Amino acid sequence: MEDEQKSAAERLVSLADTLTISLNTFVTKNLDAISNMGSTFISFVDETLHLLKKSKDDYEERLKQELEVEKLSTSASEEEQKLNAQLARARTQLDTLKQQYSIMQEEYRKALADFEEERRVAFEALPATQKAHVKEDLEWRLRNYESMLRMKIEQRDENSIIVIFWGLNPADESQQYSFRLITREDGEIIIEDPTIEIANLDLFLSDAKITGNIPLLIRRIRLSFLQLAECEDSESVTQD
C-alpha cells in the first residue's frame, strides 16, 4: 500500500516537472512573439488615439468655420437691414422733395400766368398809338437779337417756332443749324428735329420749364451747336 502511494506521488512529481519544463519551453519559444504582439497592440492603440485626435481637431475646425460663416451671415443681414433703412429714408426724403418741387413749380406757373395776364391787361389799356410803339420796339429788339446771334426765328403756329442759326462753323459760315421749339398749355417745352444732338438738353429744358426763360434756352442751345461746329471743324482740319 505504501509502495503504491509512493509510486503515485512520484508520478505526480514527474508530471509536474514535465508540465513545468513544457511551460518553460513554450514561454521561451514564444517570448518574442508575445513581445511583438504587445508592441503591435500598443502601436494600434497609439494610431487609433492619433486618428481620434485628428477627427476631433477636424470637427472643431469645421465647427469654428460654421460659427464664423454664421457670424458673417448675421453681420451681412444686419448691414443689409441698415442699408434698407437708409434707402427707405432716402426715398421718403426724395418723395418730400418731389412734392415740394411740384408745389413750387405750380406756384411759379401761377405767378407767371398772373404776371402775363397783368401785362396783357396793361397793354390792352394803352392807347392805339402807344400800342403801335410798343409793338415796333419789340420787333426792333427781336431783329437786333437775331442779328447779334446770327439767328432767324420762324413762327410755324401759335405754339411752335423754328430757330435757325448760321455762321457757327468757321469752315462754312453758310451752314445752318436749327431746331423746332414747342410750348404747350401745361408749361411743357419740347425741342424737336435738332440738326445735331444737343448736349445737356434735358437739363436745359428742366431749367426753362422752371424759369420760363425761353431766350436763355435758345442761347444755351446755340452754344451747344457752336461747340459741336468747332469740333467738326477741328476734325476736318485733322483729316486734311
BAROGU-420552 format. One record per residue (C-alpha): x, y, z; residue number from 1. Coordinates in pm, 1 decimal, decimal comma. Last residue first. Layout:
[[X Y Z] NUM]
...
END
This chain:
[[-678,6 11729,1 -9418,5] 240]
[[-819,0 11481,8 -9165,6] 239]
[[-703,3 11698,2 -8875,5] 238]
[[-857,6 12010,7 -9030,6] 237]
[[-1194,0 11833,3 -9072,0] 236]
[[-1183,7 11705,5 -8714,0] 235]
[[-1119,0 12059,0 -8587,8] 234]
[[-1408,7 12196,5 -8796,9] 233]
[[-1646,0 11930,7 -8663,0] 232]
[[-1537,9 12013,3 -8308,0] 231]
[[-1599,0 12383,8 -8373,7] 230]
[[-1947,9 12302,0 -8502,8] 229]
[[-2017,2 12094,1 -8191,3] 228]
[[-1919,0 12382,6 -7964,5] 227]
[[-2128,7 12629,2 -8164,8] 226]
[[-2434,0 12399,4 -8164,7] 225]
[[-2407,5 12365,9 -7785,9] 224]
[[-2375,5 12745,0 -7753,0] 223]
[[-2684,6 12790,5 -7972,5] 222]
[[-2874,9 12550,8 -7746,7] 221]
[[-2777,7 12760,1 -7445,5] 220]
[[-2877,2 13082,5 -7618,9] 219]
[[-3218,9 12938,0 -7710,7] 218]
[[-3281,0 12822,6 -7351,7] 217]
[[-3185,7 13167,2 -7221,3] 216]
[[-3434,2 13326,9 -7462,3] 215]
[[-3705,3 13082,2 -7339,1] 214]
[[-3680,8 13184,6 -6971,8] 213]
[[-3991,1 13014,9 -6825,8] 212]
[[-3796,3 12968,8 -6502,8] 211]
[[-3899,8 12616,1 -6405,5] 210]
[[-3969,3 12481,1 -6754,1] 209]
[[-3656,2 12650,4 -6885,0] 208]
[[-3447,0 12481,3 -6614,0] 207]
[[-3588,7 12138,9 -6696,6] 206]
[[-3542,1 12201,4 -7069,8] 205]
[[-3174,2 12294,7 -7030,5] 204]
[[-3108,3 11986,4 -6814,3] 203]
[[-3278,7 11758,9 -7067,1] 202]
[[-3074,8 11916,0 -7348,5] 201]
[[-2740,5 11850,9 -7178,1] 200]
[[-2567,9 11806,4 -7517,8] 199]
[[-2779,5 11876,8 -7825,3] 198]
[[-2768,5 11613,6 -8099,9] 197]
[[-2732,1 11764,2 -8445,6] 196]
[[-2974,8 11943,6 -8676,4] 195]
[[-3233,9 11942,4 -8397,8] 194]
[[-3570,6 11797,3 -8508,3] 193]
[[-3775,1 11859,1 -8193,1] 192]
[[-3735,5 12053,1 -7868,1] 191]
[[-4029,9 12042,0 -7628,5] 190]
[[-4132,9 12279,6 -7350,5] 189]
[[-4405,7 12182,3 -7103,9] 188]
[[-4597,4 12473,0 -6949,8] 187]
[[-4934,8 12294,9 -6935,7] 186]
[[-5052,0 12495,8 -7237,5] 185]
[[-4775,0 12357,4 -7452,1] 184]
[[-4462,0 12517,9 -7591,4] 183]
[[-4285,1 12381,0 -7898,5] 182]
[[-3935,4 12472,6 -8016,9] 181]
[[-3816,8 12334,1 -8350,4] 180]
[[-3444,0 12307,8 -8414,9] 179]
[[-3183,9 12452,0 -8648,7] 178]
[[-2818,8 12457,5 -8752,5] 177]
[[-2724,7 12617,3 -9081,7] 176]
[[-2402,1 12603,7 -9282,6] 175]
[[-2335,8 12937,7 -9451,6] 174]
[[-2037,3 13003,7 -9227,4] 173]
[[-1852,2 12702,7 -9367,6] 172]
[[-1509,7 12631,0 -9217,8] 171]
[[-1566,5 12860,2 -8920,0] 170]
[[-1891,0 12673,7 -8837,5] 169]
[[-2127,6 12892,5 -8636,4] 168]
[[-2215,7 13140,7 -8909,1] 167]
[[-2577,7 13028,5 -8922,5] 166]
[[-2856,3 12963,6 -8673,1] 165]
[[-3221,9 12870,5 -8736,1] 164]
[[-3499,9 12860,4 -8474,9] 163]
[[-3834,0 12717,1 -8589,3] 162]
[[-4131,1 12821,6 -8377,8] 161]
[[-4419,7 12644,2 -8206,9] 160]
[[-4740,4 12705,9 -8011,1] 159]
[[-4923,4 12970,9 -8215,2] 158]
[[-4813,8 12811,8 -8540,7] 157]
[[-4499,1 12789,0 -8750,9] 156]
[[-4335,4 13118,8 -8646,6] 155]
[[-3988,3 13149,5 -8796,7] 154]
[[-3697,8 13273,2 -8585,2] 153]
[[-3368,8 13362,3 -8751,5] 152]
[[-3027,3 13363,6 -8587,3] 151]
[[-2690,7 13517,5 -8636,8] 150]
[[-2680,2 13581,3 -8260,0] 149]
[[-2646,5 13959,7 -8291,6] 148]
[[-2870,0 13977,5 -8598,0] 147]
[[-3147,8 13778,1 -8432,1] 146]
[[-3133,5 13991,5 -8117,1] 145]
[[-3140,8 14312,0 -8322,8] 144]
[[-3440,0 14182,5 -8518,1] 143]
[[-3616,3 14086,7 -8193,1] 142]
[[-3541,8 14422,3 -8029,6] 141]
[[-3678,2 14603,2 -8334,3] 140]
[[-3994,4 14392,9 -8330,1] 139]
[[-4043,7 14465,6 -7960,1] 138]
[[-3998,1 14839,1 -8014,8] 137]
[[-4240,1 14836,8 -8308,2] 136]
[[-4500,6 14658,9 -8095,1] 135]
[[-4454,4 14903,9 -7807,6] 134]
[[-4490,1 15199,5 -8046,9] 133]
[[-4802,4 15050,8 -8203,1] 132]
[[-4952,5 15002,2 -7860,2] 131]
[[-4865,9 15363,5 -7773,4] 130]
[[-5051,7 15485,6 -8079,8] 129]
[[-5354,2 15267,8 -8001,3] 128]
[[-5382,7 15396,1 -7643,2] 127]
[[-5273,5 15153,5 -7372,2] 126]
[[-5533,3 14958,7 -7171,9] 125]
[[-5477,7 14646,6 -7380,9] 124]
[[-5109,9 14654,5 -7285,7] 123]
[[-5191,2 14677,1 -6914,3] 122]
[[-5437,1 14389,2 -6944,4] 121]
[[-5177,5 14182,7 -7130,7] 120]
[[-4905,9 14266,6 -6880,2] 119]
[[-5133,9 14175,3 -6590,8] 118]
[[-5222,2 13848,1 -6763,1] 117]
[[-4856,1 13768,3 -6816,9] 116]
[[-4784,4 13837,7 -6449,8] 115]
[[-5077,1 13621,5 -6336,0] 114]
[[-4957,4 13339,2 -6562,3] 113]
[[-4605,0 13372,0 -6422,4] 112]
[[-4735,0 13365,8 -6064,3] 111]
[[-4947,5 13059,1 -6141,8] 110]
[[-4658,4 12882,9 -6311,3] 109]
[[-4432,3 12966,2 -6015,9] 108]
[[-4685,8 12837,7 -5762,6] 107]
[[-4723,2 12515,0 -5960,9] 106]
[[-4346,3 12471,3 -5977,1] 105]
[[-4312,5 12539,3 -5605,6] 104]
[[-4581,4 12279,9 -5523,9] 103]
[[-4426,7 12020,7 -5757,4] 102]
[[-4080,3 12087,1 -5613,3] 101]
[[-4211,0 12047,2 -5258,4] 100]
[[-4380,9 11720,0 -5352,0] 99]
[[-4067,9 11596,0 -5526,4] 98]
[[-3857,3 11696,7 -5226,7] 97]
[[-4086,7 11500,1 -4993,9] 96]
[[-4073,9 11196,2 -5222,6] 95]
[[-3694,6 11221,5 -5227,4] 94]
[[-3680,6 11245,0 -4847,2] 93]
[[-3900,2 10934,6 -4818,2] 92]
[[-3685,0 10754,4 -5072,9] 91]
[[-3370,9 10847,7 -4878,9] 90]
[[-3526,5 10724,1 -4554,2] 89]
[[-3620,2 10391,8 -4718,2] 88]
[[-3270,3 10359,9 -4861,2] 87]
[[-3116,9 10422,4 -4519,3] 86]
[[-3344,2 10155,8 -4367,4] 85]
[[-3257,2 9912,3 -4644,9] 84]
[[-2887,8 9983,6 -4589,5] 83]
[[-2922,4 9917,6 -4215,5] 82]
[[-3114,5 9593,9 -4279,9] 81]
[[-2847,1 9484,6 -4525,7] 80]
[[-2578,2 9553,4 -4265,7] 79]
[[-2768,9 9342,5 -4010,3] 78]
[[-2802,6 9059,1 -4261,9] 77]
[[-2435,2 9083,9 -4350,8] 76]
[[-2340,4 9065,8 -3980,6] 75]
[[-2567,0 8764,3 -3927,0] 74]
[[-2418,9 8593,3 -4231,2] 73]
[[-2067,7 8676,9 -4113,2] 72]
[[-2141,6 8527,2 -3770,2] 71]
[[-2299,3 8218,2 -3926,9] 70]
[[-1995,8 8179,6 -4150,2] 69]
[[-1765,9 8215,1 -3847,1] 68]
[[-1971,4 7961,7 -3649,7] 67]
[[-1954,5 7720,0 -3942,4] 66]
[[-1578,6 7771,7 -3968,1] 65]
[[-1530,4 7703,9 -3595,2] 64]
[[-1746,8 7391,9 -3617,0] 63]
[[-1542,5 7273,1 -3911,8] 62]
[[-1220,9 7335,1 -3715,0] 61]
[[-1358,5 7158,0 -3405,3] 60]
[[-1459,5 6859,9 -3617,8] 59]
[[-1117,0 6844,4 -3779,8] 58]
[[-947,4 6862,1 -3437,4] 57]
[[-1168,6 6580,4 -3301,8] 56]
[[-1105,5 6368,8 -3610,8] 55]
[[-732,0 6429,7 -3570,6] 54]
[[-749,7 6334,5 -3202,0] 53]
[[-939,9 6015,4 -3286,3] 52]
[[-689,1 5931,8 -3558,6] 51]
[[-398,0 5981,4 -3317,4] 50]
[[-569,0 5771,2 -3048,4] 49]
[[-621,7 5492,4 -3301,1] 48]
[[-259,7 5512,4 -3411,0] 47]
[[-138,8 5491,8 -3049,4] 46]
[[-368,9 5197,6 -2973,5] 45]
[[-251,2 5012,4 -3282,6] 44]
[[111,3 5082,2 -3194,4] 43]
[[49,2 4946,8 -2842,0] 42]
[[-114,8 4637,9 -2986,2] 41]
[[172,3 4581,4 -3226,1] 40]
[[425,0 4619,7 -2943,4] 39]
[[236,3 4370,3 -2725,7] 38]
[[207,4 4120,8 -3010,0] 37]
[[581,4 4156,7 -3074,3] 36]
[[654,4 4071,5 -2709,9] 35]
[[430,0 3764,9 -2726,4] 34]
[[600,0 3657,9 -3047,8] 33]
[[944,7 3711,4 -2897,3] 32]
[[853,5 3507,0 -2585,3] 31]
[[706,4 3223,4 -2788,4] 30]
[[994,8 2969,3 -2767,0] 29]
[[1089,5 3055,0 -2409,6] 28]
[[728,6 3057,5 -2296,6] 27]
[[664,6 2720,9 -2459,0] 26]
[[989,1 2565,3 -2314,6] 25]
[[909,8 2697,5 -1970,7] 24]
[[560,8 2556,1 -1997,0] 23]
[[692,6 2216,7 -2115,3] 22]
[[953,8 2202,1 -1837,6] 21]
[[694,6 2293,1 -1578,4] 20]
[[448,4 2040,7 -1718,4] 19]
[[714,8 1767,2 -1715,8] 18]
[[818,7 1851,8 -1362,7] 17]
[[458,6 1844,4 -1251,2] 16]
[[410,2 1507,1 -1422,7] 15]
[[723,4 1367,8 -1253,8] 14]
[[606,3 1491,7 -918,2] 13]
[[266,1 1336,0 -977,1] 12]
[[425,3 1005,1 -1086,4] 11]
[[646,3 1002,2 -776,7] 10]
[[344,4 1056,6 -560,8] 9]
[[165,3 768,1 -728,9] 8]
[[465,5 537,7 -675,7] 7]
[[486,9 631,3 -311,9] 6]
[[119,4 565,7 -265,4] 5]
[[156,1 224,7 -433,5] 4]
[[457,2 136,4 -224,5] 3]
[[274,1 231,3 93,4] 2]
[[0,0 0,0 0,0] 1]
END
